[in-house]
Amino acid sequence: MEIANLVAQVQSATVIGVAIILGLGAIGTAIGFGLLGGKLIEATARQPELGSQLQVKMFIVAGLLDAVTMIGVGMALFFTFANPFVAALLAVAK
């Protein structure tokens, strides 16, 4: 019965870790987009003739900003559905 308790503890800690990964990714992306949009508006107000060039660069940076968050989502899904910590614990228990 001891191994079942350890597996449950590892799974609950993994759920907390996944929630932290997803939460920090969402907060970081929201802050990043807020700063990015604010700086775009500020730069376009200073030099309106560069607005289209700045907008293209802003979309490139926005894509990279989302890519970092999607990597975090991928890691969270990996830990949720193919938890390597539980697999290692079960391998040691055998």
PyMOL commands that set and color helices and strands:
alter all, ss='L'
color gray80, all
select helices_A, chain A and resi 2-46+48-81+84-93
alter helices_A, ss='H'
color red, helices_A
deselect
rebuild
show_as cartoon
